Amino acid sequence: MFVLREAFLVLRLLANPRLWPSIFRTLTTVLRHVFRSGFQPGEGPSGAGAARGSRRARLAALITHYRRFRLGRWTWHRGRLVESTFVPPFPSRAFDRALESVLSGQLDKPMFVHLAVTSACPAGCGHCSLRGRTAANLPTAKWVDVIAQLNGLGVSTIALTGGEPATRDDLPQLVQAAHDGGAAVQLFTSGIGLTAARIGELQEAGLGAIGVSLDHTCAAVVDQQRCWPGAFDAAVAALRHARRTGMYTFINAVADRASVISDEPRRLLELASRLGIDELRLLEPVPCGGLIEHPDRLLQPEHVAELRRLHHENNRRRRGPKLLAISEIESREMHGCVAGSLHLFVDPRGDVCPCDFVPWSFGNVLHTPLEAIWRNMRRVLGTPRTECLSRLLGQNPASDRPKQPLGCSPDAAPPSLESLPGNTLPGFYGQVMAAFGLSGTRGIGNLCKRG
């Protein structure tokens, strides 16, 4: 069924002459990397037969990657194909960047970046990862400069978050800066104060997707969780406004232990279906921020297994919202934890951290060029890991982590990570290394030297 549905999508693409240049460019990129020889002098078989074998191996690896590691399912959205919010839409400059980065092996640049453009927020969510950090609001010019630096590094996706990013009057300007520079732009919001007119303005500026936080289907529970009367209604209203504009719309939901036990993710999926939402993201709680004091909300292995099963069960369906369970996407068999290796987070005062759940600052954008900070972060953290870095440190009291609980302050120096488990490559990146003939947990850093 997958093959038939995807064949239909390909035919629909080919039927649109305006997309032919993008299709040709993508095919050229793929073939250029598939047909380059994988053998170097003195490294084994040589000659035309070896080159053909290498090309066949590369093509087989590419097909295997696609079948095994796809995250959601491809759907047609406003003249473009969208697999999920983790993959830029096709065609787009952001998609071209991501494709070139993966196929070339140059996995040495951030692909996904979250910018907390403000600490201001009307809600008071208990699980907020910014809890305890210094309140701040960098000026418009600085955020525009940061975004320009990110686009210069070749970032594929920039997500604007907070706090509540909708509290910034200059939000459309930030969206436009990210979009005009070539990145796919997403917004993470509570929906509070986000009107239909504002959403239309953001879409006009280049916003590609909007994610609204909604952790429960019961209005009273959501209002209590967010310490804001009417938070549920605000979230649903924002989702409806976004759908009316035709924007790709998704729900961000934290699936904690009680939620999974009570089967709340399925009810959220049903709500998303009724609202016509494109995607439901199920986020796994990690021991940082407000959750440091609530270990009973963290998931056990059986809860993780249930979310992964739901991910696969839902995405085999032809219709309805896609379901992206972070427990599946960041599993050791899939993409693992990419904090500091392919992902970074900039907090409201400009500190650059591996992600919002790992609050160790490797520098501040007010004082240091972003590329220099990124290179240092990647030197320390290396490659993607099989285990969530924040969860490892939060559950390992013997580690030399900062004295402050995770999520409270980025001021402490990053600890040594060599003694922690999970310092091996997850499944996807192991396959990439195999395709390029590399070995070792840090061999992926040498991929950019090949070809």
C-alpha positions as CSV (number, residue, x, y, z in Angstrom):
1,M,0.0,0.0,0.0
2,F,2.9,2.4,0.8
3,V,4.4,1.7,-2.6
4,L,1.1,2.5,-4.5
5,R,0.4,5.6,-2.5
6,E,3.9,7.0,-3.0
7,A,3.9,6.0,-6.7
8,F,0.7,8.1,-7.0
9,L,2.4,11.1,-5.3
10,V,5.4,10.8,-7.7
11,L,3.0,10.8,-10.7
12,R,1.3,13.8,-9.3
13,L,4.6,15.6,-9.0
14,L,5.6,14.7,-12.6
15,A,2.2,16.0,-13.9
16,N,3.1,19.5,-12.8
17,P,5.6,21.1,-15.2
18,R,6.4,23.9,-12.7
19,L,8.0,21.3,-10.5
20,W,10.2,19.7,-13.2
21,P,13.2,21.9,-12.4
22,S,13.1,20.9,-8.8
23,I,12.7,17.3,-9.6
24,F,15.6,17.4,-12.0
25,R,17.8,19.1,-9.4
26,T,16.9,16.5,-6.8
27,L,17.6,13.6,-9.2
28,T,20.9,15.1,-10.2
29,T,21.9,15.4,-6.6
30,V,21.0,11.8,-5.8
31,L,22.6,10.4,-8.9
32,R,25.8,12.5,-8.4
33,H,26.3,10.9,-5.0
34,V,25.2,7.4,-6.0
35,F,27.5,7.2,-9.1
36,R,30.7,8.6,-7.5
37,S,33.1,5.8,-6.7
38,G,33.3,4.7,-3.1
39,F,36.7,3.1,-3.4
40,Q,40.0,4.9,-2.8
41,P,43.4,3.8,-4.2
42,G,44.7,0.8,-2.2
43,E,41.4,0.3,-0.4
44,G,40.3,-2.9,-2.1
45,P,38.8,-3.8,-5.5
46,S,39.5,-1.4,-8.3
47,G,38.5,-0.8,-11.9
48,A,35.1,-0.5,-13.6
49,G,33.6,-3.5,-11.9
50,A,34.4,-2.3,-8.4
51,A,33.0,1.2,-9.3
52,R,29.8,-0.4,-10.5
53,G,29.6,-2.5,-7.3
54,S,30.1,0.6,-5.2
55,R,27.4,2.4,-7.1
56,R,25.0,-0.4,-6.7
57,A,25.8,-0.6,-3.0
58,R,25.2,3.2,-2.6
59,L,21.9,2.9,-4.4
60,A,20.8,-0.1,-2.3
61,A,21.8,1.8,0.8
62,L,19.8,4.8,-0.3
63,I,16.7,2.7,-0.8
64,T,17.2,0.9,2.5
65,H,17.6,4.3,4.3
66,Y,14.3,5.5,2.8
67,R,12.3,2.4,3.6
68,R,13.7,1.8,7.1
69,F,14.1,5.3,8.4
70,R,11.2,7.4,7.1
71,L,9.4,9.1,9.9
72,G,5.9,9.8,8.8
73,R,4.2,9.5,5.5
74,W,4.3,11.7,2.4
75,T,1.2,13.9,1.8
76,W,0.4,16.6,-0.6
77,H,0.1,20.0,0.9
78,R,-0.4,23.2,-1.0
79,G,1.6,22.1,-4.1
80,R,4.4,20.5,-2.1
81,L,5.1,17.0,-0.6
82,V,5.5,16.9,3.2
83,E,6.7,13.8,5.0
84,S,6.7,15.3,8.5
85,T,7.8,18.4,10.3
86,F,11.2,16.7,10.7
87,V,11.8,16.8,7.0
88,P,11.6,20.0,5.0
89,P,8.9,20.1,2.3
90,F,9.7,19.2,-1.3
91,P,10.4,21.2,-3.3
92,S,12.2,23.9,-1.2
93,R,15.7,25.2,-0.7
94,A,15.6,23.7,2.8
95,F,14.9,20.2,1.3
96,D,17.9,20.7,-1.0
97,R,20.1,21.6,1.9
98,A,19.1,18.6,3.9
99,L,19.4,16.2,1.0
100,E,22.8,17.5,0.0
101,S,24.0,17.3,3.7
102,V,22.9,13.6,4.1
103,L,24.0,12.3,0.7
104,S,27.4,14.1,0.7
105,G,28.2,12.8,4.1
106,Q,28.8,16.4,5.3
107,L,27.0,15.9,8.6
108,D,29.0,18.6,10.3
109,K,26.4,21.4,10.3
110,P,23.3,21.9,12.4
111,M,20.2,20.8,10.5
112,F,17.5,21.6,13.1
113,V,17.7,24.7,15.3
114,H,15.3,26.0,18.0
115,L,15.4,29.6,18.9
116,A,13.7,30.7,22.1
117,V,13.1,34.2,21.0
118,T,11.6,35.3,24.3
119,S,11.2,34.1,27.9
120,A,7.9,35.9,28.2
121,C,4.9,33.7,28.4
122,P,1.4,34.1,29.9
123,A,1.2,30.4,30.8
124,G,3.0,28.7,33.7
125,C,3.5,25.1,32.5
126,G,5.0,22.8,35.1
127,H,7.1,20.9,32.6
128,C,8.6,24.1,30.9
129,S,12.3,23.5,30.1
130,L,13.0,27.2,30.5
131,R,12.0,27.2,34.2
132,G,14.7,28.7,36.3
133,R,16.6,30.5,33.5
134,T,17.2,34.2,33.5
135,A,14.4,36.2,31.8
136,A,15.6,37.9,28.6
137,N,14.5,39.4,25.3
138,L,17.2,40.0,22.7
139,P,16.6,42.9,20.3
140,T,15.2,42.3,16.8
141,A,18.5,43.1,15.1
142,K,20.4,40.5,17.1
143,W,17.9,37.7,16.3
144,V,18.0,38.6,12.6
145,D,21.8,38.4,12.8
146,V,21.7,35.0,14.5
147,I,19.2,33.8,11.9
148,A,21.5,35.0,9.1
149,Q,24.4,33.2,10.6
150,L,22.4,30.0,10.8
151,N,21.4,30.2,7.2
152,G,25.0,30.8,6.4
153,L,25.8,27.5,8.1
154,G,23.2,25.8,5.9
155,V,20.6,25.0,8.5
156,S,17.5,23.2,7.1
157,T,14.8,24.0,9.7
158,I,14.5,26.9,12.1
159,A,11.8,26.7,14.8
160,L,10.8,29.8,16.8
161,T,9.8,29.0,20.3
162,G,10.0,30.6,23.8
163,G,8.4,31.3,26.2
164,E,5.5,32.3,24.0
165,P,7.0,33.7,20.7
166,A,3.6,35.3,19.8
167,T,4.3,37.9,22.5
168,R,7.0,39.5,20.2
169,D,5.6,42.2,18.0
170,D,8.5,41.6,15.5
171,L,7.7,37.9,15.1
172,P,6.8,38.3,11.4
173,Q,10.2,39.9,10.8
174,L,12.0,37.0,12.4
175,V,10.0,34.5,10.3
176,Q,10.8,36.4,7.1
177,A,14.5,36.5,7.9
178,A,14.6,32.7,8.4
179,H,12.5,32.0,5.3
180,D,14.3,34.4,3.0
181,G,17.6,32.9,4.0
182,G,16.4,29.4,2.8
183,A,15.3,27.6,5.9
184,A,12.0,25.9,6.6
185,V,10.3,27.9,9.4
186,Q,8.2,26.5,12.1
187,L,6.5,28.1,15.1
188,F,5.9,26.5,18.5
189,T,3.2,28.2,20.5
190,S,0.6,27.8,23.2
191,G,-1.9,29.6,21.0
192,I,-2.6,32.1,23.7
193,G,-3.1,35.5,22.0
194,L,-2.6,34.1,18.5
195,T,-5.4,35.5,16.4
196,A,-6.4,34.6,12.9
197,A,-5.0,37.9,11.6
198,R,-1.7,37.3,13.2
199,I,-1.4,33.8,11.8
200,G,-2.2,35.2,8.3
201,E,0.6,37.7,8.8
202,L,3.0,35.0,9.8
203,Q,2.1,32.9,6.8
204,E,2.6,35.8,4.5
205,A,6.1,36.3,6.0
206,G,7.0,32.7,5.2
207,L,5.9,30.5,8.1
208,G,5.6,27.0,6.8
209,A,4.2,25.1,9.8
210,I,2.7,26.0,13.2
211,G,2.7,23.7,16.2
212,V,0.3,24.3,19.1
213,S,1.0,22.8,22.5
214,L,-1.9,20.7,23.7
215,D,-1.2,17.9,26.2
216,H,-4.8,16.7,27.0
217,T,-8.3,16.6,25.5
218,C,-9.9,17.7,28.7
219,A,-10.2,21.5,28.8
220,A,-10.1,21.7,32.6
221,V,-6.9,19.6,32.7
222,V,-5.1,21.8,30.1
223,D,-6.1,25.0,31.9
224,Q,-4.8,23.6,35.1
225,Q,-1.5,22.4,33.5
226,R,-0.9,25.8,31.9
227,C,-2.1,27.8,34.9
228,W,-4.2,29.9,32.5
229,P,-8.0,29.8,32.4
230,G,-9.0,29.3,28.7
231,A,-5.7,27.8,27.6
232,F,-7.5,24.8,26.0
233,D,-9.8,27.0,24.1
234,A,-7.0,29.3,23.0
235,A,-5.0,26.3,21.7
236,V,-8.0,24.9,19.7
237,A,-8.8,28.3,18.3
238,A,-5.2,28.7,17.1
239,L,-5.3,25.3,15.5
240,R,-8.6,26.2,13.7
241,H,-7.3,29.5,12.5
242,A,-4.1,27.9,11.2
243,R,-6.1,25.3,9.3
244,R,-8.3,27.9,7.7
245,T,-5.2,29.6,6.3
246,G,-4.1,26.3,4.8
247,M,-0.9,26.2,6.8
248,Y,0.6,22.8,7.8
249,T,-0.6,22.4,11.4
250,F,0.5,20.1,14.1
251,I,0.0,19.5,17.8
252,N,2.8,19.2,20.3
253,A,1.8,17.0,23.2
254,V,3.9,15.9,26.2
255,A,3.0,12.2,26.7
256,D,3.9,11.6,30.4
257,R,3.3,8.3,32.3
258,A,-0.2,9.0,33.4
259,S,-1.1,10.1,29.8
260,V,0.1,6.9,28.3
261,I,-1.5,4.7,30.9
262,S,-4.9,6.4,30.4
263,D,-4.6,6.1,26.6
264,E,-4.7,9.9,26.2
265,P,-2.5,9.9,23.0
266,R,-5.2,8.0,21.2
267,R,-7.8,10.6,22.3
268,L,-5.4,13.4,21.2
269,L,-5.1,11.7,17.8
270,E,-8.9,11.6,17.5
271,L,-9.1,15.3,18.4
272,A,-6.5,16.1,15.8
273,S,-8.5,14.1,13.2
274,R,-11.7,16.0,14.0
275,L,-9.9,19.3,13.7
276,G,-8.3,18.4,10.4
277,I,-4.7,18.6,11.9
278,D,-1.9,17.3,9.7
279,E,0.3,15.9,12.5
280,L,0.5,15.0,16.1
281,R,3.9,15.1,17.8
282,L,4.2,13.0,21.0
283,L,7.0,14.4,23.1
284,E,8.6,12.2,25.8
285,P,9.2,14.0,29.1
286,V,12.8,14.3,30.2
287,P,14.3,15.1,33.6
288,C,14.9,18.8,33.3
289,G,13.2,22.1,34.1
290,G,10.0,21.6,36.0
291,L,10.1,17.9,35.6
292,I,13.1,17.6,37.8
293,E,10.7,17.6,40.8
294,H,8.3,15.0,39.2
295,P,10.2,11.8,38.3
296,D,6.8,10.0,38.5
297,R,5.9,11.6,35.2
298,L,8.8,10.1,33.3
299,L,8.2,7.0,31.1
300,Q,9.1,3.5,31.8
301,P,10.2,1.0,29.0
302,E,6.6,-0.3,28.6
303,H,5.3,3.2,28.1
304,V,8.0,3.9,25.5
305,A,7.1,0.7,23.7
306,E,3.4,1.7,23.6
307,L,4.2,5.0,22.0
308,R,6.5,3.4,19.4
309,R,3.8,0.9,18.6
310,L,1.2,3.7,18.2
311,H,3.6,5.5,15.9
312,H,3.8,2.6,13.4
313,E,0.2,1.6,13.7
314,N,-1.1,5.1,12.9
315,N,1.3,5.9,10.0
316,R,0.3,2.7,8.1
317,R,-3.1,4.3,7.6
318,R,-3.9,6.1,4.4
319,R,-5.7,9.0,5.9
320,G,-5.8,11.2,9.0
321,P,-3.1,12.9,11.0
322,K,0.4,11.6,11.0
323,L,1.7,10.6,14.4
324,L,5.4,11.3,15.2
325,A,6.4,9.7,18.5
326,I,9.7,11.1,19.7
327,S,10.2,7.8,21.5
328,E,10.4,6.1,18.1
329,I,12.3,8.8,16.2
330,E,15.0,9.2,18.8
331,S,15.3,5.5,19.5
332,R,18.7,3.8,19.2
333,E,17.4,1.9,16.1
334,M,16.5,5.2,14.4
335,H,18.1,8.6,14.7
336,G,18.9,8.7,18.5
337,C,19.8,11.9,20.2
338,V,21.3,14.6,17.9
339,A,21.7,17.3,20.6
340,G,24.9,19.2,19.8
341,S,25.7,17.1,16.7
342,L,22.9,18.1,14.3
343,H,20.8,20.2,16.6
344,L,21.3,23.3,18.7
345,F,19.2,25.6,20.9
346,V,19.6,29.3,21.5
347,D,18.0,30.5,24.7
348,P,16.4,34.0,25.2
349,R,19.6,35.6,26.5
350,G,21.7,34.2,23.6
351,D,23.3,31.2,25.2
352,V,23.9,28.4,22.7
353,C,23.1,24.9,24.1
354,P,22.9,21.4,22.6
355,C,19.1,21.5,23.1
356,D,16.6,23.1,25.4
357,F,16.8,20.0,27.7
358,V,20.6,20.2,28.0
359,P,21.3,23.7,29.4
360,W,25.0,23.9,29.1
361,S,26.1,27.0,27.3
362,F,29.0,26.7,24.8
363,G,29.0,30.4,24.2
364,N,26.8,33.4,23.8
365,V,25.8,34.9,20.4
366,L,26.3,38.4,21.9
367,H,30.0,37.8,22.2
368,T,31.0,34.9,19.8
369,P,30.2,34.1,16.2
370,L,27.8,31.2,16.0
371,E,30.0,29.1,13.8
372,A,32.8,29.1,16.3
373,I,30.4,28.1,19.1
374,W,29.0,25.3,16.9
375,R,32.4,24.0,16.1
376,N,33.4,23.8,19.7
377,M,30.1,22.2,20.7
378,R,30.5,19.6,18.0
379,R,34.1,18.9,19.1
380,V,33.0,18.2,22.6
381,L,29.8,16.2,21.8
382,G,30.9,14.5,18.6
383,T,28.3,12.4,16.9
384,P,24.6,11.5,17.4
385,R,24.1,9.2,20.4
386,T,21.9,6.2,21.1
387,E,20.6,7.7,24.3
388,C,19.0,11.1,25.2
389,L,21.8,13.2,26.7
390,S,19.5,15.0,29.1
391,R,17.9,11.7,30.3
392,L,21.3,10.0,30.7
393,L,22.6,12.8,32.9
394,G,19.3,13.3,34.8
395,Q,19.2,9.6,35.7
396,N,22.9,9.2,36.5
397,P,23.7,10.8,39.9
398,A,27.3,9.5,39.6
399,S,28.1,11.7,36.6
400,D,29.9,14.9,36.9
401,R,27.0,17.0,35.7
402,P,26.4,20.6,36.9
403,K,25.4,21.1,40.6
404,Q,22.2,22.8,39.4
405,P,19.4,20.5,38.2
406,L,19.2,20.2,34.5
407,G,17.1,22.9,33.0
408,C,17.9,25.5,35.7
409,S,21.0,27.3,34.4
410,P,23.3,27.2,31.4
411,D,26.1,28.8,33.4
412,A,27.9,25.6,34.5
413,A,30.6,24.2,32.3
414,P,29.7,21.1,30.3
415,P,30.9,17.9,32.0
416,S,32.9,15.1,30.5
417,L,30.7,12.8,28.6
418,E,33.1,9.9,27.8
419,S,32.1,7.8,30.8
420,L,28.4,7.9,30.0
421,P,26.6,5.1,28.1
422,G,25.1,5.7,24.7
423,N,28.2,7.1,23.1
424,T,27.7,4.9,20.0
425,L,26.0,5.7,16.8
426,P,22.2,5.1,16.4
427,G,20.9,2.9,13.6
428,F,20.4,5.5,10.9
429,Y,23.9,7.0,11.2
430,G,25.5,3.6,11.5
431,Q,24.0,2.8,8.1
432,V,25.3,6.1,6.7
433,M,28.8,5.2,8.0
434,A,28.5,1.7,6.4
435,A,27.6,3.2,3.1
436,F,30.7,5.4,3.2
437,G,33.0,2.7,4.4
438,L,33.8,4.3,7.8
439,S,34.0,2.8,11.3
440,G,34.2,4.0,14.8
441,T,31.8,6.0,16.9
442,R,33.4,9.3,15.8
443,G,34.1,8.3,12.2
444,I,31.1,10.2,11.0
445,G,33.0,13.4,11.6
446,N,35.3,12.3,8.8
447,L,32.5,12.0,6.3
448,C,33.0,15.5,5.0
449,K,36.5,14.5,3.9
450,R,35.2,12.0,1.4
451,G,34.1,12.4,-2.2
